[in-house]
Amino acid sequence: MCSANAPTPRRWDGTSVRSPRSRSLRVDADSPTRLVRSAQPGRCSDCGNRVDWHPRTDGDGRRVGLHPQELPAAAVPAISRWHVSSGIAHPAHDGTPWCRIPHTALCPARSAPAALTPQLTTLRRHLALHTRRLINNGTLTAPAAPPCERTEPCRPARPIAHLLGGHYIAGHPIGAIQCVAQTRQRRRCTRPVLDDQAPHGTWTLAPTTLVNHRSRPGATMAVYDLTHLALAEQMRWRHQHCPGHAASSAADLALTEWEPFDPRLHHQHIHQRLPRGGRKQHRGA
């Protein structure tokens, strides 16, 4: 006969073998955000392993990708310890025996940090084996394409968009920006923000705006201009919703990928030629 106080079985990294009962997540009517602050799972585009994306308290509003499992704090260097509270990631240790670690410290597609503890080295090896399986199965492909030549039309991997009076940089090409809303199946919507039945933006050359809102003479950059669209349509793009979720009350299952454009931080994503041969385009390239 089993004892009621029998210890919970755990895996090698200390996580419980038993899966917690799933709960339905809802957004309160007075919530300042529509984002459901649970783990926002994703896959690393370089190695294919799982990553949990969380908003963070430091920086400029960018997300941080954490390894999906907690690790013993003693096995993680102090500079790499994170903890999650109410869905928000904090770059510090909260004093418990467990902590989270950024995926970049373990990603097998990146160079290994200078000093890894034996436990992190073993975990990194497991992730590398999983990456190799994905490559062998054809699930993971080479992520990066060679940069376009000056004589060929460019397709910006992180395009700059002009909407709501400001410049933003996207995380994916215009046609690949995915809706962040939750579907009735409680999954992230797979439809893109760009839709053939909705008005499109226009590719144009705009002055390269500096931090103090001045422009360098003769310096231009390719911008996907949305300012000629109605305010509701610009808000749909800013909230990263497909037309079907533009006026929906559904929660968001992921953070929007827009970042305020800063020429100093994003100078490598400035393109001085328009996509597709240098003419204005009314469709997302």
C-alpha positions in Angstrom: 0.0 0.0 0.0 1.4 3.4 -1.1 2.0 6.0 1.5 0.2 9.3 1.1 3.4 11.1 1.8 5.4 9.4 -0.8 7.9 11.7 -2.6 6.9 13.0 -6.0 9.0 11.4 -8.7 11.3 13.8 -10.5 13.4 13.8 -13.6 17.2 14.2 -13.7 17.0 18.0 -13.7 14.6 18.1 -10.7 11.3 18.7 -12.6 8.3 16.8 -11.6 7.3 13.8 -13.8 3.6 14.5 -13.2 2.1 17.0 -15.5 0.0 19.7 -13.7 -3.7 19.8 -14.6 -4.3 22.3 -17.4 -6.4 25.3 -16.5 -8.5 27.6 -18.8 -6.9 31.0 -18.9 -9.0 34.1 -19.3 -8.4 37.9 -19.4 -10.2 39.9 -16.8 -12.4 42.7 -18.0 -10.3 45.4 -16.2 -7.0 43.9 -17.3 -4.6 46.5 -18.9 -3.4 43.9 -21.4 -5.0 41.2 -23.5 -1.9 39.0 -23.2 -2.4 35.8 -21.3 0.7 35.7 -19.2 1.4 32.0 -19.3 4.4 30.5 -20.9 4.5 31.5 -24.5 6.2 28.5 -26.1 8.2 28.7 -29.2 11.1 27.1 -31.0 14.6 28.5 -31.5 15.1 29.3 -35.1 18.7 28.3 -34.9 18.6 24.9 -33.1 14.9 24.0 -33.1 14.7 23.4 -29.3 11.8 24.7 -27.2 12.0 28.2 -25.7 9.6 30.0 -23.4 9.2 33.7 -24.2 8.4 36.1 -21.4 8.2 39.9 -21.1 11.0 41.3 -19.0 11.4 44.0 -16.5 14.6 45.4 -17.9 15.6 46.6 -21.3 13.3 48.3 -23.8 10.3 46.0 -23.8 11.9 43.1 -25.7 11.1 39.5 -24.7 13.6 37.1 -23.3 13.7 33.4 -24.3 14.2 31.1 -21.3 14.9 27.4 -21.2 11.5 25.8 -20.4 12.6 23.9 -17.3 13.9 25.1 -14.0 17.4 24.2 -13.0 19.2 24.0 -9.6 20.5 27.4 -8.9 23.9 26.0 -7.8 24.4 24.7 -11.3 23.8 28.1 -13.0 26.3 31.0 -12.9 24.9 33.9 -10.9 24.9 36.2 -14.0 22.6 33.8 -15.9 20.0 33.2 -13.2 16.5 34.4 -13.9 13.1 33.9 -12.2 9.6 34.3 -13.4 6.9 35.9 -11.3 3.3 36.4 -12.7 4.5 35.7 -16.2 7.2 38.4 -16.0 10.9 37.4 -16.2 13.3 39.1 -13.8 17.1 39.0 -14.4 18.0 38.0 -10.8 17.8 35.1 -8.4 14.8 35.0 -6.0 16.5 33.0 -3.3 14.9 29.6 -4.0 16.9 26.5 -4.9 15.7 26.7 -8.5 16.1 29.3 -11.3 15.7 29.7 -15.0 18.4 30.2 -17.6 18.3 32.0 -21.0 18.2 29.7 -23.9 21.1 31.5 -25.5 23.4 30.1 -22.8 22.5 26.6 -23.8 21.8 26.9 -27.6 24.0 24.4 -29.4 24.0 26.6 -32.5 25.9 29.3 -30.6 29.4 29.3 -29.2 29.5 27.8 -25.7 30.1 30.3 -22.9 33.5 30.4 -21.4 32.6 28.4 -18.3 29.8 25.9 -18.1 29.1 23.7 -15.1 29.0 19.9 -15.7 25.2 19.9 -15.5 24.8 22.6 -18.0 27.3 20.9 -20.3 25.3 17.7 -20.2 22.0 19.7 -20.9 23.7 21.5 -23.8 24.7 18.1 -25.2 21.1 16.8 -25.0 19.9 19.9 -26.9 22.5 19.3 -29.5 21.4 15.7 -30.0 17.8 16.9 -30.4 18.9 19.5 -33.0 20.7 16.7 -34.9 17.5 14.6 -34.9 15.5 17.5 -36.3 18.1 18.1 -39.0 18.1 14.4 -39.9 14.3 14.2 -40.0 14.2 17.3 -42.3 12.3 19.3 -39.7 15.0 21.9 -39.2 16.6 23.6 -42.1 19.4 26.2 -42.4 17.8 29.4 -41.0 19.9 32.1 -42.7 20.1 32.9 -46.3 23.1 34.7 -47.7 22.7 38.5 -47.8 21.4 39.9 -51.1 23.8 41.3 -53.6 23.6 45.0 -54.5 22.4 44.0 -58.0 19.5 41.8 -56.7 16.3 42.9 -55.1 16.2 42.8 -51.3 13.6 41.2 -49.1 14.3 42.6 -45.6 14.3 39.9 -42.9 13.4 42.6 -40.3 11.6 45.3 -42.2 11.0 48.8 -40.9 7.4 50.0 -40.9 5.9 53.5 -40.5 2.6 53.6 -38.6 0.9 55.7 -36.0 3.4 58.4 -36.5 6.5 56.3 -35.6 8.9 53.8 -37.0 8.9 50.2 -35.8 11.0 47.2 -36.8 9.4 43.8 -37.2 10.8 40.4 -36.2 9.9 38.8 -39.6 9.3 39.8 -43.2 6.1 41.7 -43.7 4.2 38.7 -45.2 5.4 36.4 -42.3 4.2 38.5 -39.4 1.8 36.2 -37.5 -1.3 37.1 -35.6 -0.9 36.9 -31.8 -4.5 36.3 -30.9 -5.9 33.2 -29.3 -8.3 31.0 -31.3 -11.3 29.0 -30.0 -9.0 26.0 -29.7 -6.8 28.0 -27.3 -4.0 28.1 -29.7 -2.2 31.0 -31.4 -3.8 32.1 -34.6 -1.8 31.0 -37.6 -3.1 33.7 -40.0 -0.7 36.5 -41.1 -1.4 40.1 -40.4 -1.0 40.9 -44.1 -4.2 39.9 -45.9 -5.3 40.1 -49.5 -8.8 41.3 -48.5 -7.4 44.2 -46.4 -5.6 47.4 -47.5 -1.9 47.0 -47.9 1.0 49.3 -47.1 3.4 50.8 -49.6 7.1 50.3 -49.9 8.9 53.6 -50.1 12.2 55.3 -49.5 12.2 57.5 -46.5 15.0 59.6 -44.8 17.0 57.7 -42.3 15.7 59.3 -39.1 18.2 59.7 -36.3 17.5 59.6 -32.6 17.0 63.3 -32.4 14.5 63.1 -35.3 16.9 64.8 -37.7 17.9 63.2 -41.0 21.3 62.8 -42.5 21.4 64.5 -46.0 21.0 61.9 -48.7 20.5 59.0 -46.3 17.4 56.9 -47.1 16.0 53.6 -46.0 13.3 51.2 -47.3 10.1 51.6 -45.2 6.8 49.8 -45.3 4.5 52.8 -45.1 1.1 52.3 -43.4 0.3 55.8 -42.5 -2.1 56.3 -45.4 -4.4 53.6 -43.9 -7.3 54.3 -41.5 -6.5 54.5 -37.8 -8.2 51.2 -37.1 -6.1 49.5 -39.7 -2.9 50.9 -38.3 -3.9 49.8 -34.8 -4.6 46.3 -36.2 -1.0 46.2 -37.5 0.4 47.6 -34.2 -1.5 45.0 -32.2 -0.4 42.3 -34.7 -3.9 40.9 -35.4 -5.3 39.4 -38.5 -8.5 40.9 -39.9 -10.5 38.2 -38.2 -9.2 39.2 -34.8 -9.1 43.0 -35.4 -12.2 43.6 -33.3 -12.2 40.4 -31.3 -12.1 40.2 -27.6 -9.9 37.1 -27.7 -6.8 37.2 -25.5 -3.3 37.4 -27.0 -1.1 34.3 -26.6 2.1 36.0 -27.6 3.8 39.4 -27.4 3.8 41.6 -30.4 7.2 41.5 -32.2 7.4 45.2 -33.0 10.3 47.2 -31.5 10.7 50.9 -31.7 13.2 51.5 -34.5 16.6 52.9 -33.4 19.2 53.5 -36.1 22.0 52.8 -33.6 20.7 49.4 -32.6 19.2 48.3 -35.9 21.6 49.8 -38.4 22.3 46.3 -39.9 18.6 46.1 -40.9 18.6 49.4 -42.9 18.2 48.8 -46.6 18.7 51.6 -49.0 16.9 49.9 -51.9 13.2 49.0 -52.3 12.2 45.3 -52.4 11.6 43.7 -55.8 13.7 45.8 -58.1 13.4 49.3 -56.5 9.8 50.2 -57.3 7.0 51.1 -54.8 5.1 48.0 -53.8 1.6 47.8 -52.5 2.0 44.2 -51.3 4.2 42.9 -48.5 7.5 41.6 -49.8 
